[in-house]
């Protein structure tokens, strides 16, 4: 029988919730969208200046995105950036399973 380590806690799958931060699902959504944005910029081999021009923001904001400093970026704005980078964003709404008390937000990048 394997011993369990009482100092280890299993993750919920959302590091922000695990840390007890407010708006944890929104923060996780922002990070996942930013990952997709940064990947799209990399795939297109855009410089920060070129990406800034395409997204109609200044270069320091591209730097903030690249470093996942996401204060000031709403989920809606990040989705618009993905559209400008030639990516589709799909939102699917369905009933939560009865096994879960609350609904959740899940972002998956293809």
PyMOL commands that set and color helices and strands:
alter all, ss='L'
color gray80, all
select helices_A, chain A and resi 15-18+24-43+48-55+59-66+75-84
alter helices_A, ss='H'
color red, helices_A
deselect
rebuild
show_as cartoon
